[in-house]
């Protein structure tokens, strides 16, 4: 079976959609080694450090368009949205999988079956977090994609409900397949040379910290975690890992003006090799996001042996399971109370971690890959929509 993939995010995005795509492709290549040929289509080679995270296997092949080195972004966009279809036909692709919520136009006309993974519809559910033009563009792409797709993979039941409600898509066209997590988060962190260690967390007041990972933007609601520090022991700090934004400056201003500056550490550009150690050294993981399609950092934290406190209101209960704790996204005092319940030495902490680790076995890569391959196989064996 020859399957083509939208690989732009694989070579361009360090987190989020890129992480999902790299993890899934690696798991698919291993699980389907005897039956699956993977063709990864990207406008260019992108970043070496990201591309090299894809394993070198006989059943993986990179495919780039024959574009001139100085080709404009507009031409690259045209290839990804329309021109790629000719390349797929040339390469004998039978199924095309859009890994980041998009599909090129013309697949059905050429007899190529299509699957698309939709991660979230936050741009429709909460357009206030986007510029007007971006929200409208994303909505247009979404509506075009669900019309083009033969089948949709939603990464959570929450996302499935949003697709059905906001996209008017019939339930039988959607399968929920949870996102897998990278294997490095289920193993002891690597021993890094001194120059690769991240010293700020070790230098936090008291040396103890709770951790939050994700772009430091308004929707992720990091300010709530900072406000919770008012109700937590003074030797406990907060480490925020993620890309800086204007909202991050707002969070910093609040911390500094409320006497919490020394207890809040922001780390940007954290590498894949450094992140597991940050999880391993933390007391607990907090994820107060107001809305998510899934929440993969929660799974990573649990895999690294951390208890989790997250926010209610979207899909985070699906990711964290019944043994994590959940609070309202506007209740700093409740967040602090939940954190106190899971700090080292708290009653039931280790039992909570063990039960959560058992829960996230459903997100292990090989199980996810087998579910995806099953969808591909049913397409080709039955010749009808799954």
QUIPEKA-V275059 format. One line per field, one symbol per residue. psi: psi as a letter, one per 30 degrees, with the letter a starting at -180 (. if undefined). burial: + if it has 9 or more other ideal C-beta (glycine too) atoms within 8 Angstrom, else -. A space follows every 10 residues. Layout:
psi: ???
burial: ???
This chain:
psi: kkkkkjgefe fekfaceeee eeeeeeeeee eheffkkkjj klfafbkeee effkkjlfgk kkkklikleg kleeeeeeef feffeeeeee ggkekkjjfh glklkgeeeg gklkkkkkel hefeeiffgl leeeeeeeee eeeeefeeke lkkkgleeee eeeeeffhkk effkkjjlkl lkfffglkkl jkleffkjee efgljfgkll kkklkileef hfeeeeefff glkfgklkkk klkkaeeeee eeeeeefggg efgjkkklhk lefeeeeeee flelkkigkf klfdhefeee eefggklkkl klfbgfeeef lfflkklkgg ieeeeeeeef fglkfkkgee eeeeeeeeeg ffgkeeeeee eeeeeeeeee efglk.
burial: ++++++++++ +++---++++ ++++++++++ +++--+-+++ +++--+---+ +--+----++ -++++-+--- ----++-+++ +++++-+++- +-++++++++ +++++-++-+ -+++++++++ +++++++-++ ---++--++- ++++++-+++ ++++++++++ -+++-++-+- --++++++++ ++--+---+- -+----++-+ ++-+-+--++ +++++++-++ ++++++++++ -+---+++++ ++--+-++++ ++-++----+ --+++++--+ ---+++++++ -+++++++++ ++++++++++ ++++-+++++ ++-+++++++ +--++++-+- ++-+++++++ +++--+--+- -++-+++-++ --++++++++ +++-++++++ -----+
